[in-house]
């Protein structure tokens, strides 16, 4: 059976923690940033854990990272 291909965009945007959870950066930092307050933009710099509903979809797109 041939090897699976990893999704290139997913490889660049998501990574796994030691416990197997999927981490991702927040979106919405760049466009229309002048209307967002300082605290909101600062909090968007932090990474977030992907929800369990989407976690299996992301893991199937990066089979060799998982």
C-alpha positions in Angstrom: 0.0 0.0 0.0 1.4 3.4 -0.9 2.3 6.0 1.7 -0.2 8.7 2.6 0.5 12.3 1.7 0.5 14.9 4.4 -1.4 18.1 3.8 1.2 20.8 3.3 -0.9 23.7 4.8 -1.7 21.6 7.9 1.9 20.7 8.4 2.8 24.3 8.6 -0.1 25.5 10.9 -0.6 22.7 13.4 1.7 20.8 15.8 1.2 18.2 18.5 1.9 18.4 22.2 3.6 15.6 24.2 0.2 14.3 25.3 -1.1 14.1 21.7 -3.3 17.2 21.6 -3.2 19.5 18.6 -2.0 23.1 19.0 -2.7 25.9 16.5 -2.2 29.6 16.3 -5.1 32.0 16.6 -6.4 33.6 13.5 -7.4 37.2 12.9 -4.3 39.0 14.0 -3.5 40.9 10.9 -6.5 42.1 9.0 -8.4 45.1 10.5 -6.1 45.0 13.6 -6.6 48.7 14.3 -10.2 48.0 15.4 -9.1 45.4 17.9 -8.0 46.5 21.3 -4.5 45.9 22.7 -5.5 43.1 25.1 -7.3 41.2 22.3 -4.4 41.4 20.0 -2.0 40.3 22.8 -4.2 37.3 23.6 -4.3 36.3 19.9 -0.5 35.9 20.0 -0.9 32.8 22.2 -1.5 29.4 20.8 -4.7 27.4 21.4 -5.7 23.8 21.7 -7.8 22.5 18.8 -11.3 21.3 19.8 -11.8 17.5 20.1 -14.3 17.6 17.3 -11.7 19.0 14.8 -8.7 17.1 16.3 -9.3 13.9 14.4 -9.6 15.8 11.1 -6.3 17.6 11.7 -4.6 14.4 12.8 -5.7 12.5 9.6 -4.2 15.3 7.5 -0.8 14.9 9.2 -0.4 11.2 9.6 3.3 11.1 10.2 3.4 13.9 12.8 0.8 12.0 14.8 
